[in-house]
Amino acid sequence: MAYFAKCLLIATSLVIILIINPSAAAKPSPNVTNADINSICNKTLAPSFCFRVLTNQTLHANETTLFGLANISINIALASANETQFAIAPLIKQAKNFTEREAYTLCSHNYKEGAVAVRDAQRLLAKHNYRG
């Protein structure tokens, strides 16, 4: 669950960078470097987590632009939200009492809303609408 929050922070940071400098996505620039990723991650609440995720070789972050990096981050956040929500569903059914069931239900609801917000960010990014 914390993974989703951290991924969402990374995605938000990248979108903010695109808001401040929309030309960064408008014209494809050279591939993102580790220095770029470092600069982005240092602005997040969990820099080491951010750097570890964005430098993961399977993501090929160094083969994309800033726009692509934002897209990668949003996709990670969305996947994490969906996985967490999927994991919460059986916990609601297995709850031992009302309080536990309500807590899991609230958690599920919050992740649902989080996933909607991430999908909105994904849609806006695809439209190059960085201000929402």
VENGIVEN-V540705 format. One line per field, one symbol per residue. phi: phi as a letter, one per 40 degrees, with the letter a starting at -180 (. if undefined). A space follows every 10 residues. Layout:
BEGIN
phi->???
END
This chain:
BEGIN
phi->.cdccccccc cccccccccc bcccbcbdbd dcbccccdcc cccccbdccd ccccbdcccf ccbbccdccc cdcccccccc ccccccccdc ccccdcaccc cccccccccc cccccccccc cccccccfcc bg
END
